[in-house]
Amino acid sequence: MTYHPKSDFLRVMQERGYLADCTDMQALDEALVKEVVPAYIGYDATAASLHVGHLLNIMMLRWLQKTGHKPITLMGGGTTKVGDPSFRSEERPLLTPEKIDENIAGMKQVFARYLSYGEGASDALMLNNAEWLDSLNYLDFLRDIGRHFSVNRMLSFESVKSRLDREQSLSFLEFNYMILQAYDFLELNRRYGCRLQMGGSDQWGNIINGIDLTRRVLDREIFGLTSPLLTTSDGRKMGKSAGGAVWLNGAMLAPYDFWQFWRNTTDADVGRFLKLYTDLPVEECNRLGALQGAEINAAKILLANEVTTLLHGADAARAAEATARAVFEQGGIGGELEVVELAAATLGDGLSVSHFLVASGLVASGKEAKRLIAENGLRFNNDLVTDANATVTAATIKDELKVSIGKKKHKLVRLA
């Protein structure tokens, strides 16, 4: 029988599709009704930007705050030095402290779009676990914390077990990660009264460890809640596109390309994505997701506008939609297309079309360029290109050249 929560937060989690598992739904529900509950999600600084794969959990923190509770965004300045081995086939490359700080600075830019930070009861906190992890004394940590962990139990967690079952190496460094993450929860509870950790369902084992450690050391009741690991209706991992990760920082992915990612959502995913990635009422999300034929395209544009407005602002969403209309409906250039600069020296006296595409970074190889042309998938300024060996010169580009790859990828190439 499905539990019917009394708290607004858990009701939203359930209705909108954020909820995979919870350690004690009823007890957490009672706490959420009775008091302001601080809850955290941790983000290791492995890249200079968060990506769309992080967005679902950021929205969970947003709803936590909208329903009167306190979100904590925990930057992994300490844990990034170790690297999360969960469900990975090999060890993450180690980053320097300087690179970790640089990545954190890039990641922080995103959160202020979704959360309100400040000193109030439900204002968000931005913390860094280097605050307590960097100063740990190894022997004291082993005696005070390490003694609470069973190696047998740690080896049984699926995130570790799957790696060992494939006979892939797991370093002692990585093996410590789950202990450090558990310690984060303990410290957040001790310092800030944090009572809930949230994350993707692949973090279940790490979350359970933190709950168990806090119970043993502080004798306090805390909770864990996970979201499903999303795949699109055609089986792809959410947040991946043909061009790689869909970054949330505008400097790494233009707002137009971000908008276009959502506009290209498959019909079957529209209603679900509206519930997960926008603030629109559930009933409206369901209505829009049930549309058919040409009407579903209007719902996709609304999805793209809503998600882009949250991250980049309403002006960026409007500009992206206007550009898309110019590109797709009127055959124009559009003012928001990403500009690719090609050094004039690289172009020289001219390059073949296939070499030009590779040099501009628009395709990965000459083989891919030739296949694209053979399938009538390449256009220059809306004109079909049929000869991979035709020459592209400075005169071809002039001020700028609109390059269309397939129906959905459009760039402007300029000489630098």
C-alpha positions, 0 to 999 in steps of 0.5 A: 500500500502506498504511503500518503504523506502529510507534509507538502515536501514528500507529497510533491516528491511523490506526485512529481516522480522524484521519489525512489526510496526513503529510509523511514517515510513515516518518521521523516514525514512527521518531522517535516510536518513538525519542524523546519528540516535541513537537508543536503545533497553533495556535489563533488567538483569533478568538472567546471560546471554541473550538467543536466544530470544534476538538475533533478536533484537541484530541483529537489532542493528547490522544492524542499525550500518552496515547502518551507525547509532548509536546503544545504548544497555541499561542495566536495572540496575534500571528497573530490580529492578521493573520488567516488568509485560508485558504479565506475569501472576505473579510478577517477583522475586525481585533481589538484587543490587549485583545480578543485577550487576552480571547479567549485567556483564554476559550479556555485554559479548555478545554484543561486538560480534555483535557491535563495541563500541567506540567514533565515530559517529556510534560506539555503546554505552553501558549504564545503566539506574541506572545512572538516575533512582537510583538518582530520588527524588520520589516527584519530579518525581511524579510532573514532570513526573507522571502528564503526565500519564493517569491511564485510558490509562495505564490500556488499554494497552494489556500488563496490560489489559490481566493480569487484565482481568484474575483477576491476581494481578498487584502490584503498583511496577510493574505498575510503570515499564512502567513509568520508561521505558518511562522515559528512552527514555526521558533521552536518548533523552535528554542526547544522542540525541536518536531518536528511541526505538526498541523492540519486539511487546510486548513492543509497549505500553511501547514505545508509552508511551516514545514517548508521554512523550518526546513530552510532556516534551521536545517537540521533535519528536522521533520514535518507531519500533517493531519486530514480536514475533517469533514462529517456524513453528511448533508453539513453542516460538523461543529460547526454546528447550527441555533443556530450554533456549538457552543461548548466554554465552558459560559458560551457553551453550556450543558452540556445543549445540548452533550450534546443536540448529540451525542445528536442525531448521525445514525445513520451518524455514531455509530461514527465520532464515538465513535472521534474524540471519545471514549477508548473502544476502537476495537472498542467504537466499531465495535460500537456504531456497527453497532447498528440501530433503537432500540439505536443510540439507546443508543449515541448517549446513550453518545456524548453522555455520554462527550464531555460528561464529557471537557469538562464532567465526569461530573456535568454528563453525568449531569444532562444525561441526566436532564434529557433523560429528563424532557423527552422521556420523562416530559414534565417540565421537567428541571433543566438546561434553559437559562434565557432571561430576558425583561425584564418591560418588554419583555413589557408588558401582553402580546405576541403569540406570534410577537413573544414568541418573537422578543423572547426570542431563540428564533426569528430572525423573526416569519415563522419563528415563524408557520411553526413554529406552522403546522407544529405545532412549538411547545409551551408547557409541553408544550401545542401552540400553534396561534395566532400572534396569541394573547397571552403575558402575565406570567400565561402565564409565571408562575414559568417557561414551558417553550418547546419548538421542534420535538422537540429544542429546549427552553428555560425563559423567566423574567421578569427 
